[in-house]
Amino acid sequence: MNRYFQRYGKAMTAYIFLTTSLWLLGMVLMPQLLMVDYSFWYHDEGVQAIAMKEADRLEAQLDDIDAAITVAESKLDSAVENARPVIETHIAELEAKAGAMEPLFEPLDEAIRNPPRIYGFKNYIYLLTNTLHRSIFVKTMLFSLLVTFIAFALCYPVAYYLSHVAKGHRTGIIIMGLMVPYWVNEILRTFAWLMILSRNGLANSILSFLGLTDQPVDFLNSDSGVVIGMIYCYVLFMVFPIYNTLETLDHNQIEAARDLGASWIKIHRTIAIPYAKPGIAVGCIMTFMVAVGTYAVPSILGGTSTLWFTQIIYSWFFDGGNWNQGAAYAFALLVLCVTFVMFMMRFFKVSLEDIAR
Amino acid sequence: MNSQRILSLFCSMYMIAFMAYMLAPLAIMAAASFNVSSIPTISPWKGFTMEWFSILFRDRILWDATLNSIIIAVGVILLAVPTGLAGALLLMQMQSKSRNLLYAILISPILTPGVIVGISTLIFWNKLGVSGGLFLSVIGQTSFIASFCMLIFMARLQRFDQSLEEAALDLGASQQQVFFKVTLPFLRPTVLTAIGISFLQSFENYNTTLFVIGAKNTMTMRIAGMVRLGLTPETNALAVIFIVLTIAAAVAFELKRRVEKRREAVLKEMKKREDAAIPLIVSDSFPDKMPDMAA
């Protein structure tokens, strides 16, 4: 703390600490913790149901009393003079009874609107026992791994070419060319593939021109369309990190290995790939994370049979209205991502510092 | 050497194929915006038209949504850039073990899927009685865009010669003066980068915004709506505008990079000559001795 005062003075130190802690607590930690908290409780629907039933019963009683009052009032008009006080007291009695019932509704309303919370694993157990949701979770994970792997296979040669084969201006031009699809809106990139993959789109024209299919392939209602679109959208999250690390590899190392007779497979296996590990780890983490967490691509390219886990989470929040269940699903997704990040860091022996570079 | 040549030919072909894979979908999408056909396609080609652009410019809903996007982006820049800078300054001076933990937490929003950032923001602010809208979008996006800003500032600060600050302090400047006259000018280009990245990230964002935007609309949300329901080449016309702007930005970026590279080379050359001319004064080691002298 003293170091900060000496270096930045009082006002700056206050700004640094205040701003960072607001960010840390108000935007990162507390929202996440509250989400986790939400995922571990649910409203007691039993109590809610009982309260509703009880409220209905009281409501019916109240209706009966109201009806009795109406009957009595209609009698009052036609009644003879000396019968009137009797009827009037009767009405007063009924009104008092109805009035006495009013406060009974308050706790019931409260129980219906805001039923007691029960802490437990129910939301998670639901995810584990609902076979459809469970299978979508597993599918999302496996397809994201597939997308990550294909992206790596596609991108490694590109990153290597950019850093060690291409010369001078050509590197700049290619990178410029890659910047364009990288920065064009994700939705529009997906839309481009919606055009290509649709029933009478380019992909089907080519397939039928080559005589590979006799009727159009329905890419848009199958997972293949979603995976194809996702690879296109997220492939560049893999190129740039690998390129950034490979760029710092001294080209003389490769030259030396080649002069000493190493085959190109061996050069990549023993020099380039081990050197690029931090970049590969970052690329895989970023690609997996955007693939697993995407809502745009499956919602545009997929149909009802190709639901992605994020779409289920979304429907818990905005269609199902069960935020607790949605929070549990979101936390499950977060755990999956954290596990993947940890695994990649362990596997490639890189630290968090390398990741952020 | 013949196998070498085949390999390099294969390499070039692969690169051409890859670039075609990356750019052809965008080209197809752009071309369809000039087709008369009322569904976005390039085959069959029914004739050239600019009609879709004029429909696009008359689309009030879209431009209102764009205004919202800009408002959010400005809010994000105002919050995320100073926040990221504060985080970077805090971490750069920290040496204790807790530094790694704090660092991990502050970059965690980048490693969290956008939907989860949105959900946690929505739950937290809902508890405080604030529901989805422009404000929550700013907050939700800031939580991870600030992390990007922090990383950008940290990368720059790592190349900062701290003895400059020490020298200024020793020469009697107040801490405020040092920050505004030494540190901030050094960070100036980085501030601009951070603003640019924040704007793009905010403007493009879909996954986080989806959960916190409430009943409002942003440009990206609106495009998603247009793509899902009632698809017309108007969307393609918008894509053309996006692509043209991105190409312009990429070219500007590349030119700036080249100018900087050339300037660096010139500076290096000058320094080389200077060092050769006055070999006795080892100017680099001078600032290091300053603190000792002060002590």
Chai-1 contact restraints between the chains, C-beta under 6 A:
chainA,res_idxA,chainB,res_idxB,connection_type,confidence,min_distance_angstrom,max_distance_angstrom,comment,restraint_id
A,R3,B,Q93,contact,1.0,0.0,6.0,A-B,restraint_1
A,Y8,B,Q175,contact,1.0,0.0,6.0,A-B,restraint_2
A,G9,B,Q175,contact,1.0,0.0,6.0,A-B,restraint_3
A,G9,B,Q176,contact,1.0,0.0,6.0,A-B,restraint_4
A,M12,B,F179,contact,1.0,0.0,6.0,A-B,restraint_5
A,I16,B,A86,contact,1.0,0.0,6.0,A-B,restraint_6
A,I16,B,L89,contact,1.0,0.0,6.0,A-B,restraint_7
A,I16,B,L90,contact,1.0,0.0,6.0,A-B,restraint_8
A,T19,B,T83,contact,1.0,0.0,6.0,A-B,restraint_9
A,T19,B,A86,contact,1.0,0.0,6.0,A-B,restraint_10
A,T20,B,A86,contact,1.0,0.0,6.0,A-B,restraint_11
A,T20,B,G87,contact,1.0,0.0,6.0,A-B,restraint_12
A,T20,B,L90,contact,1.0,0.0,6.0,A-B,restraint_13
A,W23,B,T83,contact,1.0,0.0,6.0,A-B,restraint_14
A,W23,B,A146,contact,1.0,0.0,6.0,A-B,restraint_15
A,M27,B,S143,contact,1.0,0.0,6.0,A-B,restraint_16
A,V28,B,P109,contact,1.0,0.0,6.0,A-B,restraint_17
A,V28,B,S143,contact,1.0,0.0,6.0,A-B,restraint_18
A,P31,B,S120,contact,1.0,0.0,6.0,A-B,restraint_19
A,P31,B,T121,contact,1.0,0.0,6.0,A-B,restraint_20
A,P31,B,F124,contact,1.0,0.0,6.0,A-B,restraint_21
A,Q32,B,S120,contact,1.0,0.0,6.0,A-B,restraint_22
A,L34,B,I123,contact,1.0,0.0,6.0,A-B,restraint_23
A,L34,B,F124,contact,1.0,0.0,6.0,A-B,restraint_24
A,M35,B,S120,contact,1.0,0.0,6.0,A-B,restraint_25
A,M35,B,I123,contact,1.0,0.0,6.0,A-B,restraint_26
A,Y38,B,I123,contact,1.0,0.0,6.0,A-B,restraint_27
A,P157,B,Y14,contact,1.0,0.0,6.0,A-B,restraint_28
A,V158,B,F18,contact,1.0,0.0,6.0,A-B,restraint_29
A,Y161,B,C11,contact,1.0,0.0,6.0,A-B,restraint_30
A,Y161,B,M15,contact,1.0,0.0,6.0,A-B,restraint_31
A,G172,B,E254,contact,1.0,0.0,6.0,A-B,restraint_32
A,M176,B,A250,contact,1.0,0.0,6.0,A-B,restraint_33
A,M176,B,E254,contact,1.0,0.0,6.0,A-B,restraint_34
A,G177,B,M19,contact,1.0,0.0,6.0,A-B,restraint_35
A,M179,B,A250,contact,1.0,0.0,6.0,A-B,restraint_36
A,V180,B,T246,contact,1.0,0.0,6.0,A-B,restraint_37
A,V180,B,I247,contact,1.0,0.0,6.0,A-B,restraint_38
A,V180,B,A250,contact,1.0,0.0,6.0,A-B,restraint_39
A,P181,B,M22,contact,1.0,0.0,6.0,A-B,restraint_40
A,W183,B,T246,contact,1.0,0.0,6.0,A-B,restraint_41
A,V184,B,F242,contact,1.0,0.0,6.0,A-B,restraint_42
A,V184,B,I243,contact,1.0,0.0,6.0,A-B,restraint_43
A,V184,B,T246,contact,1.0,0.0,6.0,A-B,restraint_44
A,N185,B,E204,contact,1.0,0.0,6.0,A-B,restraint_45
A,N185,B,F242,contact,1.0,0.0,6.0,A-B,restraint_46
A,I187,B,T220,contact,1.0,0.0,6.0,A-B,restraint_47
A,I187,B,I223,contact,1.0,0.0,6.0,A-B,restraint_48
A,I187,B,A224,contact,1.0,0.0,6.0,A-B,restraint_49
A,L188,B,A239,contact,1.0,0.0,6.0,A-B,restraint_50
A,F191,B,V227,contact,1.0,0.0,6.0,A-B,restraint_51
A,A192,B,P25,contact,1.0,0.0,6.0,A-B,restraint_52
A,A192,B,L26,contact,1.0,0.0,6.0,A-B,restraint_53
A,A192,B,M29,contact,1.0,0.0,6.0,A-B,restraint_54
A,M195,B,P40,contact,1.0,0.0,6.0,A-B,restraint_55
A,M289,B,P113,contact,1.0,0.0,6.0,A-B,restraint_56
A,G293,B,P113,contact,1.0,0.0,6.0,A-B,restraint_57
A,G293,B,G114,contact,1.0,0.0,6.0,A-B,restraint_58
A,G293,B,V115,contact,1.0,0.0,6.0,A-B,restraint_59
A,Y295,B,N207,contact,1.0,0.0,6.0,A-B,restraint_60
A,Y295,B,L210,contact,1.0,0.0,6.0,A-B,restraint_61
A,A296,B,Y206,contact,1.0,0.0,6.0,A-B,restraint_62
A,I300,B,V227,contact,1.0,0.0,6.0,A-B,restraint_63
A,T310,B,V115,contact,1.0,0.0,6.0,A-B,restraint_64
A,A330,B,I116,contact,1.0,0.0,6.0,A-B,restraint_65
A,A330,B,I119,contact,1.0,0.0,6.0,A-B,restraint_66
A,L334,B,I116,contact,1.0,0.0,6.0,A-B,restraint_67
A,V341,B,L111,contact,1.0,0.0,6.0,A-B,restraint_68
A,L352,B,A104,contact,1.0,0.0,6.0,A-B,restraint_69
A,A356,B,I107,contact,1.0,0.0,6.0,A-B,restraint_70
A,A356,B,L151,contact,1.0,0.0,6.0,A-B,restraint_71
